């Protein structure tokens, strides 16, 4: 979940009512009841959208504790992965991207184990992870995860869907950045040296991402993406040839 659609202008009386209602449910329902977890999660989202991240974190953690108790383990249900995703948002806005990534990866592992591999939940999760890598300037991993997200979402979502547009536009932006970093030209004679100095795993991320992207419809829909992907393919090919000569 990357976007907040909650109304930030709700009155204090409205939130007082919601808070009182949840307190009533806590008294009425068993401590580990699913309806209570849903209410706590909803209130956490409200506080997140209001920018009250401490309160939001508290409600998300309480939600997670109940959900794990209900389902017996952290890997028991997609509700748990959603709550982990919400907690990742809190860690990200607090500047702890390492912990945010940890929560997103835990959420992804749950979803990969219990839902189909082409489910939109997994596509959304790849997109979330890619966005976090991009914000941390890890362009190669961002590119790979955007490609993974696109390969799922373009089969499921209409082309005007907000998440599909976010994925495609972000992927094209990352491709342009990679071209600026890696593709040598007359104005950037040292680009090749920079590329050769990159760690080998980053090159593998690029190659895997390109292999996925080659199977996606985006390359037929966007000349910009098609051109950038072609240039990156060529740069990887030249790099392999240089390594062979060395």
C-alpha positions, 0 to 999 in steps of 0.5 A, a space after each residue: 500500500 503506497 497511497 493514502 485515500 483516507 480523508 485527512 479532514 475528518 473532525 475530531 468528534 468523528 475520530 473520538 467516536 471511532 476510538 470509543 467504538 473500538 474501545 467498546 469492541 475491545 470490551 465486547 470481543 475476545 482479545 484475539 478476535 478477527 473483527 477487533 484486528 480489522 478495527 485496529 488496523 483501520 484506525 492505524 490507517 487513519 492515524 497514518 494518513 493523518 501523519 501520526 505515525 507513533 499511534 499508527 505503529 501502535 495500532 498496526 503492531 496490536 493488529 499483527 499480534 492478534 492476527 498471528 495469534 489467530 492464524 498460529 504463525 506469521 505465515 498463516 494469512 494474507 491479512 498478516 502480510 498486509 499488516 506487515 506492509 503497513 508497518 513497512 510504511 511507518 518504518 519508511 517514513 521514519 527513515 529506517 529503510 532497512 527495516 521497511 524492506 525487511 517487513 516487505 520481504 516478510 510480507 512477500 514470502 507469506 504471499 508467495 507461499 499461500 496465493 498464486 504466483 500471478 496474483 495481483 497482491 504479489 504484483 503490488 508487493 513487487 512494486 512496493 519493494 521496487 519503490 523502496 529500492 528506488 528511494 534508496 538509489 538501488 537502481 538495479 534492484 528497483 529495475 528488477 522488481 519493477 519488471 517482476 511487478 509489471 509481468 504480473 500486473 499487465 496481465 490483470 489490470 487495465 492500462 489506466 489502473 493507478 498501480 499499473 501506471 505507477 509501475 510502468 512510469 517508474 520502470 521507464 524512469 529507472 531505465 532512463 537512469 540506468 542508461 545515464 549511468 551505464 551507456 557510454 557516449 561522447 559526453 560521458 567517456 568514463 561511463 564504461 569504466 563505471 559500469 565495469 566497476 559495478 558488482 557482478 550481482 548488479 549486472 545479474 539483476 539487470 540481465 534478469 530484469 531485461 529477460 523479464 521485460 522482453 516478455 512484457 507488452 510494455 516494449 510494444 506500447 512504449 517506444 521510450 522503454 523499447 529504446 532504453 531496453 535495447 541500449 541496456 541490452 547492448 551495453 551488457 553485451 559489450 560488457 560481456 565481450 570486454 570481460 571475455 577479452 580480459 
